[in-house]
């Protein structure tokens, strides 16, 4: 199974995503390390917090604006397979 890793941004007061960025190229191993779990266990939606922000920037170049937005890593099975 191939897993796709979108990083999704939501407004603090909303439930509709503003954007979603494919960060699959970072690799499951790096996401697992960041979230403290084995890569094969990444099968849920994970909120990204201030503790993750600097490493997310290093891995992806994306700066998390956590004062205005909520960010989630939302792994899912690759829909093209």
HUMO-V866502 format. One record per pair of residues at least 24 apart in sequence whose ideal C-beta (glycine too) atoms are under 8 Angstrom apart, sorted by the first residue. I is the first residue (numbers start at 1). J is the second residue. Records with the same first field share a line. If there is no record, write none. Layout:
BEGIN
I = J + J
END
This chain:
BEGIN
1 = 77 + 78 + 81
2 = 77 + 78 + 81
3 = 28 + 42 + 75 + 76 + 77 + 78
4 = 75 + 76 + 77 + 78 + 79
5 = 31 + 42 + 73 + 74 + 75
6 = 73 + 74 + 76
7 = 48 + 56 + 60 + 62 + 71 + 72 + 73 + 74
8 = 71 + 72 + 73 + 74
9 = 69 + 70 + 71
10 = 69 + 70 + 71 + 72
11 = 68 + 69 + 70
12 = 68 + 69 + 70
18 = 69
20 = 74
21 = 60 + 62
23 = 59 + 60 + 62 + 73
26 = 59 + 60
30 = 59
31 = 73 + 75
34 = 59
35 = 73
42 = 73 + 75
43 = 75
44 = 75
45 = 72 + 73 + 74
46 = 72 + 73 + 74 + 75
47 = 71 + 72
48 = 72 + 73
END
